[in-house]
Amino acid sequence: MKTYLLNLWDSFRGSFWFRPTLMILFAIVLSEVTHSVDVNLAQKDEEVEWFSTTSEAARSTLTAVASATIALAGVVFSITILSLSIASTQFGSRLVRNVMSDSIADWVIGQYIGSALFCLLVLRTIREPEYVEVAFVPHIGTAVGVGFGLISMWLLIWFIHHVATSIQAPNLVESVADELGTTIERLFPEHIGRPRGEEDESHTAEEALSRPEGETIEILCSTEGYIEGIDGDTLISEACEHKGLLKLNCKPGNFVTYKETLAEFQSYQSGDDLDEDARDSLIKTIQQVIIIGPTRTPRQDISYAVLQLVEIAVRALSPGINDPFTAMGCIDRFSGALCTLAERDFPEIIRRDEEGTPRVVLTNVDRFPEILNDAFNMVRQNGIRSVAVSIRMIDSLLRITAHVTRKRDREAIKVQAIALKSGFDSQGFVESDRQEFDERYQKLMTLLVEKSDH
């Protein structure tokens, strides 16, 4: 349930209607509050000198503010659509979510629509003396409406400044890199616990999977899409409740098809086989906690968080854009994230209950080599024709190597370095460029040997 709510909150936060809806509700509540205050002041025959006005002036003021803020909302909406179109064309449609999440457009539009609605609600309370026995002028409501009008003018200036800076490549790259850093901190905290070695991990998983003796129950996918999140705690509790072991065949970010096997459950004892009702309940619960949606999200999918930077870099390296500086900025950002990730411990592939009994075995997980390949492969393939990009990639590998401690991580870096050198040598660059690249390559290989000796 927690994973589902977090995933739902991410979709709300990235939507364009959520914050304006909240501000509209706030405007309705505020109009009722100011009306109550004005009614109390009128009953006591009191006036606040600074806020006092006439019914004609209040009507004109509130009408002007409502009209102006609605018009400004249309202007802001048009600018927002234009900026999203530019970002989608230059950086890719998948980056629109980041632009929308970082944008203040929804706040500004919400403020404008909320201000207009507030003024309209206050307008309906004005009572002119020629039409009623007791006139009513909302002094406080009118003052608040004027305040909203002043805020709206300042917000327009702030919004234009924000749009002008947010669609610049360095700022967008920084925003995506910050999201990658947040994903690393969420999925791989510093004190996650030391897992077993790579060989021991594989052997232990095979041993755990060989222990159950009951029948195997396949949990099939009921729809098609990308896995956006998995509630691991619920998986463990379900395995404990049904006295068995769950083999998870998928991970966040995987694309799954209808009737594809998501997981397999097997009871530890052959006599503990589930009846039909318990089997149906188990299958339904596991299908619900494996959240499937139309797109990948970085909530539990670190590869997707990396690939967002990769997409910006690859588009920058395309012949139509030819912007190696943006590509090098992306390389710097994801290499910094990989330096942090190289020092983090990865979780075990076997999840146990409080008594130490294996309950969930992960057969498809991300490790540092896979994440490194996701970061470098496409950039290397598309940027090999650029000397500056190739040198920046070898520098990044050199920087990452200084932080790695595991043998498999060093091997992955070595494979990337050899592939990068092979591609670079095939381009026929001038001698001075080859010498500059070779110096860094030899330095990287020496550092890898030194790290393996320690």
VEXTORLO-71484 format. One line per field, with one value per residue (C-alpha): y, x, z. Coordinates in steps of 0.2 Angstrom, whole numbers. Each point is the difference from the previous one (the first is absolute). Layout:
# VEXTORLO-71484
v = Y ... $
u = X ... $
w = Z ... $
***
This chain:
# VEXTORLO-71484
v = 0 12 -3 3 16 7 -5 9 15 1 0 14 10 -1 4 17 0 -4 16 11 -11 3 19 0 -9 12 15 -6 -3 17 9 -7 5 18 1 -6 13 14 -6 1 18 6 -7 9 16 0 5 -3 17 -6 -13 10 2 3 -13 8 1 -18 -6 9 -6 -18 -1 7 -12 -15 5 3 -16 -11 9 -3 -18 -2 8 -11 -15 5 3 -17 -10 9 -4 -18 -1 6 -11 -15 3 4 -12 -13 -3 -10 15 10 -9 8 17 -1 -5 14 13 13 2 -11 11 16 -6 -6 17 9 -11 0 19 2 -13 9 17 -7 -8 16 10 -10 6 19 8 17 12 4 -18 -6 7 -4 3 -12 4 -14 11 -14 -10 14 4 -19 1 15 -9 -15 12 7 -18 -4 14 -6 -18 4 8 -15 -13 8 0 -18 -6 9 -9 -17 -5 3 -16 2 3 -15 -11 5 -3 -18 -3 5 -12 -14 5 -1 -17 -7 7 -8 -17 -2 9 0 -12 -13 -15 -9 -14 -16 -1 -2 -19 -3 9 -10 -17 6 4 -17 -8 10 -5 -18 -1 1 -17 6 3 15 14 12 18 6 19 5 15 7 14 6 -5 16 -7 -15 -1 -11 0 -7 -14 -6 1 -10 -13 -2 -1 -14 -9 0 9 12 1 18 -1 19 17 18 6 -16 -1 -14 -8 -7 -18 2 -8 13 -11 -18 -6 -17 -6 -7 -16 -11 -1 19 1 14 -2 9 15 2 -1 12 12 -1 2 16 8 -2 6 16 3 -1 17 1 16 7 8 -3 11 3 -4 -18 -1 7 -5 12 14 -3 -1 17 8 -12 5 19 -5 -11 14 13 -11 -3 9 11 8 -3 6 -9 12 -6 -18 3 8 -16 -11 11 -2 -19 -3 9 -10 -16 5 1 -17 -9 3 -6 -18 -8 -9 -19 -10 -10 8 -9 1 4 -18 0 -11 5 6 10 -4 14 -8 17 14 15 0 13 -8 0 18 5 -8 9 17 -2 -12 11 16 -9 -7 17 11 -10 12 14 1 11 -11 -16 8 6 -18 -7 13 -5 -18 5 10 -14 -13 10 -4 -19 -14 -15 -11 -1 19 1 -13 10 16 -9 -7 18 7 -13 3 18 -1 -12 12 15 -9 -4 18 5 15 10 -5 13 -4 -19 4 10 -14 -14 9 0 -18 -6 9 -8 -17 3 5 -15 -11 9 -1 -19 -3 8 $
u = 0 14 8 -16 -3 17 -2 -17 8 14 -14 -9 16 4 -18 -5 -17 4 7 -13 -13 7 1 -18 -6 10 -8 -17 4 8 -15 -11 12 2 -19 -3 13 -9 -17 6 7 -16 -11 12 -1 19 11 19 5 14 -12 -16 -8 -16 -11 3 19 0 -10 12 16 -5 -7 17 10 -10 1 19 4 -10 8 18 -5 -2 17 9 -9 6 18 0 -6 14 13 -5 0 18 5 -8 8 18 1 -13 -18 4 9 -17 -4 16 -4 -18 5 13 -11 -9 -13 -13 2 -1 -16 -7 3 -8 -16 -1 1 -13 -12 3 -5 -16 -5 3 -9 -16 -1 -1 -17 -3 -11 -12 -5 0 -5 17 15 15 18 13 14 12 -4 3 17 5 -5 11 14 -2 1 17 6 -6 11 15 -3 0 17 7 -8 8 17 -3 -5 15 12 -8 1 18 10 11 -14 -11 15 3 -18 0 17 -8 -14 13 9 -16 -4 17 -3 -17 5 18 1 18 -5 -10 11 14 -6 9 13 -6 5 -8 -15 -4 4 -11 -15 1 0 -15 -10 4 -7 -19 -9 -18 -9 5 -13 4 -6 -4 -1 -18 4 14 12 15 3 0 2 0 -5 13 -7 -16 8 10 -16 -10 14 0 -19 0 16 10 13 -4 11 -1 4 -2 6 -5 2 -3 -13 -12 -13 -17 1 19 6 4 4 -1 -5 4 -4 14 -9 -9 -15 -2 -7 -13 -18 -9 -6 18 8 -12 3 19 0 -12 11 16 -7 -6 17 9 -5 -1 -3 3 17 16 3 16 -9 8 8 18 3 -13 7 17 -8 -8 17 6 -15 5 18 -5 -11 14 11 -12 6 -16 5 19 2 15 0 -17 6 15 -10 -11 15 7 -17 -2 18 -2 -15 9 14 -12 -8 16 3 -18 -4 -13 -15 0 -10 -7 -13 -3 -13 4 6 12 -10 1 -16 3 14 4 5 1 9 11 18 14 6 -18 -2 17 -4 -17 10 14 -5 -12 11 16 -9 -6 14 15 2 4 17 -6 -14 11 13 -13 -7 18 2 -17 5 17 -10 -12 14 7 -16 -3 4 -8 9 -16 -1 18 -3 -15 11 14 -13 -6 17 6 -16 3 18 -5 -13 12 14 -12 -4 17 3 16 15 -1 -18 5 14 -11 -12 13 8 -17 -4 17 -2 -18 7 15 -13 -11 15 5 -18 0 16 -7 $
w = 0 4 -17 -9 10 -4 -18 0 8 -13 -14 9 2 -18 -6 -5 9 17 8 -10 8 17 -2 -7 16 10 -9 4 19 1 -8 13 14 -6 -2 18 6 -10 6 18 -3 -8 15 12 -11 -1 -14 -2 -7 -11 -8 -1 -18 -8 -9 -17 3 6 -15 -12 9 1 -18 -6 10 -6 -18 1 9 -12 -15 8 3 -19 -3 12 -7 -18 6 9 -15 -11 13 1 -19 -1 14 -8 -17 7 15 -3 4 16 7 0 17 7 -7 6 18 1 -8 10 -14 10 15 -10 -10 16 9 -15 -1 19 0 -13 9 16 -7 -8 16 9 -13 3 18 -5 4 -7 11 -14 -2 18 17 8 -11 1 -6 3 5 5 -15 -12 9 -2 -18 -3 9 -12 -15 6 3 -18 -8 10 -5 -18 1 10 -12 -15 8 6 -18 -8 12 2 -18 -1 -3 15 12 -7 1 19 3 -7 9 17 -3 -4 17 9 -7 5 18 0 -7 6 17 8 14 -10 6 -7 -12 -5 -13 -18 0 17 -5 -15 9 15 -12 -8 17 6 -16 2 18 -3 -4 -3 -16 -11 -2 -15 2 -17 -6 -2 -11 -11 4 10 18 10 17 11 18 7 18 -6 -10 16 10 -13 -1 19 1 -12 6 -16 -11 -13 -15 -8 -19 -4 7 -1 -18 -9 -14 3 -11 4 7 3 16 13 14 6 18 7 18 10 5 -13 13 1 -18 -1 -3 -14 10 8 -17 -8 14 -1 -19 1 14 -9 -16 9 9 -17 -7 -19 -9 -17 3 10 15 10 17 1 -17 0 -18 -6 11 -9 -17 1 0 -13 -11 1 -4 -15 -7 2 -10 -14 -17 1 17 1 18 8 14 6 -2 10 14 0 1 15 9 -2 4 16 4 -4 12 14 -5 -1 18 5 5 -10 8 1 -13 14 11 17 14 18 3 -14 -12 -18 -6 -17 -12 -13 -17 -9 8 -4 5 -3 -16 -8 5 -6 -17 -1 3 -12 -14 -11 4 -6 -15 -6 6 -6 -15 12 8 14 5 -1 11 12 1 4 13 8 1 8 13 3 2 15 9 -4 12 -8 -13 -11 0 -6 -13 -7 -1 -9 -13 -3 -1 -13 -10 0 -5 -14 -7 2 -9 -15 -3 -7 10 -1 10 13 5 0 12 12 0 2 15 9 -5 7 16 2 -3 12 13 -3 3 16 7 -4 10 16 $
***
